[in-house]
Amino acid sequence: MTESPPRILADIRDEAGSIGAEVAAAGLSARLLGGVAFWLRCPSVRSGPFARDYADLDFAVAKTASQPFRAILEGRGYLPDKFFNGLHGATRLYYGAPDGQWSVDIVIDELTMSHRLDLRGQLDGPGPTLSPADLLLTKLQVWEINHKDLEDAACLLADHGLAAGPLEANTAGASTAGADEISLARVTAVLGADWGFCHTAERNLAKVAELAAAEPPPGAGHDVADQVRAVQAAIEAAPKSRAWRLRSRIGERVKWYETPEEVRH
């Protein structure tokens, strides 16, 4: 008897986990980001003041995995936006559920909004989502950050500890980050190479601390203000690239962030 293909589940959060399981079974370099990824990672967002509904799924996919990932979505019944995908397919893809209940937005190799977050080599970690460090960076890079982004970042810092080393590094004697920890090595490596990204992230970290002081995440395992101070200290102490140092001399005299246009589907 031939096994029937998986169908789209009724709850977007269950659907995210089911797609993630298919991705893992296929060994694809593809991971969830966006609001549902934070829901899967952070108990603090599941109830209380930060709980909300979700209208889309967001994935980051390696270029080499884009075709088999598309096959997974189409096998589940998602419909491609052929015009959008033909126009932007080298960097982004868009799919919709047949009944319009939600959409799937896919970025390939990198997330580019106010700044560029290169995700190559970061899409094979444990679990269905990006690592906690990369999830944090997806929010800190938004110049015009909104309340939901701040909430997600605050809950991530409330629910996950910090680790000095890289995720699952194998260097003998090195301090490494577990799958549920925020790798400061990853955060500082990204921000230490790009002054503009770093400047935006530092501004947003202060906003995260302000929000958490006014609206503490429920059941937090970590004090968000302490977490923010530790991240800020790590950024300050980390080595900076020559390009970072040169750009820092110019400062805010030249615009350091992009304002992405809304992409129509």
Secondary structure, DSSP 8 states (H G I E B T S, - for coil): ---------SSHHHHHHHHHHHHHHHT-SEEEESHHHHHHH-GGGSSGGG-----EEEEEE-GGGHHHHHHHHHHHT-EE-HHHHHHHTTTEEEEE-TTSS-EEEEEESEEESSSEEE-TT-SSSSSSB--HHHHHHHHHT-TT--HHHHHHHHHHHHH--EESS-BT---TT---B-TTSEEHHHHHHHHTT-HHHHHHHHHHHHHHHHHHHHS--TT-SS-HHHHHHHHHHHHHHS---HHHHHHHHHGGGS--S--------
